[in-house]
Amino acid sequence: MPDKITPEDHERVKLLQKISASRHGFKQLTLQEMKRLQELVEKKDYSHNKKAHKSKVKLLTKINVRIYELEEGEGIFK
């Protein structure tokens, strides 16, 4: 039986839907939303599924880049 869906699961899915809704989805999230998404994705365990875990690592890399852009400025990434 699947685990109970938590409020954090709902929040993670909501933020992921925002970024996947359009090509520029990452730019639609605020710094606080990006940091929260990073926290939620890091908590989720995908070790049972190799492909899902690899996708998680790629997503976290993109999130980290976007957080850096928001905190330090986008000058070098334009």
N, C-alpha and C positions, 0 to 999 in steps of 0.2 A: 504494500500500500504506500502511495507517495506521501512524503512529509507534508505537514500542514503548510499552507502558503502564508507567509508572514507579511506584516506591513512593509518590512524592508524589501521583500521580494517584489511587492507591488510598486514600491518607489523605484527600485532598480529597473524594472520593466518600463515604467513610465519615462524615465530618463533615457533609456536605450531607444525607445520609440521616437523620442524627440530628435535624437541624433541620426536615426536611420530614416526619418521621414523625408529628408531632402539631401541633396548633394552637399549642402553647406550646413548640415545639422550641428556639427561641432561648434560652429561659430554662433549658434543660437543660444547656447548655454552660458550662464554666468560663471564666474570663477568659483563661487560657492557651490553651484550645481555640479561643476566639473569635479571639484574636490569630493563632494558627496558621492558622485558616481564612482570615482576611483575607490573610495572606501568600500562601497557596496560590492563592487566587482571583485576587489581583493578578498573580501570575506567569503565569497561564493566558491565552493570547492568543486572543481571539475576534474580532479585527478583520476576519476573512474573512466573518463572519456578523453583519449589522447587528442582528438581533433578539437574538442571543445576547450581543452586546456590550452592548446596552441592558439586558438582564437582569442582566448582570454588574455594571453600574454601580448598578442598583437594589439588588442584593444587598449590595454593598460599603457602600452608604448605611445599610442596616439593620444591618449588622455594626458599623459605626462608632457608630451610636446605642447599640447594646447594649453595646459596649465602654465608651462614656462612662457609661452607666448603672451598669455594674459598678465602674468606677473612682471615680466621683463621687457615687454614690448615686442611688436611683430617685425621690427626692422630687418632682421637677418633672414626672415622666412618669406619675405615677399618676392 
